Amino acid sequence: MAVKDKVVIITGASSGIGEATAKLLASRGAKLVLGARRKERLKEIAEAIEKDGGQAVYQETDVTKVEDNQSLVELAKTTFSKVDVIFLNAGLMPNSPLSALKSDEWNQMVDVNIKGVLNGIEAILPEFKEQKSGHVITTSSVAGLKAYPGGAVYGATKWAVRDLMEVLRMESAQEGSNIRTATIYPAAIKSELLETITDKETAEGANAMYDQYQISPDRVANVVEFAIDQPEDTNVNEFTIGPTAQPW
């Protein structure tokens, strides 16, 4: 399998999609490098992976800090000598109506959801260009494909990720660097995203919808594995995934 022995960095790895993906890829023989802000959770996940016979290292990581992203890449190189895949998965979703004027939360989303992805790309691109191979995967959202009331800023950040990744794919092809890309657009996936919503009415609506439709994050992990497992000359660059019963 193409996944076996690949070195994979995952940000936002302490729960949800990141945790599920780490455990699945490790079970398939990948070597994991985990980053998130909650060091204790990373420790638990890495220990669980190793208990099951996998390989994983971790480092406390704030994706909004350039140096943290670079340090995570260095950890991968020091431990496993290379990086094959980076999954830029960290994200926040404190949705609210624009009229609520929650500008602090707007700025948090821009910092994590856009700048965090850019920081990851900045940290890994020199490595991938030098070795003339690599795979950049990101978590966008169905909110990066269509608009939803209450999700203006979150959606804007996820639309930005969509554009960044498409241009990265095009430029990599033009430059002959053999860098593959994949952008994932999840719908209602069980995670901790809803916990960041402070607007009461928005939170109630989101929780009711997720309670009705949500599916487990391992469904997204399966898609990440599929993308990585394709032949090196094949790039499947966009995946929309969500509950069969949810009209999105």
Secondary structure, 3 states (H helix, E strand, C coil): CCCCCCEEEEECCCCHHHHHHHHHHHHCCCEEEEEECCHHHHHHHHHHHHHCCCEEEEEECCCCCHHHHHHHHHHHHHHHCCCCEEEECCCCCCCCCHHHCCHHHHHHHHHHHHHHHHHHHHHHHHHHHHHCCEEEEEECCHHHCCCCCCCHHHHHHHHHHHHHHHHHHHHHHHHCCCEEEEEEEECCECCCHHHHCCCHHHHHHHHHHHHHHCECCHHHHHHHHHHHCCCCCCCCCEEEECCCCCCC
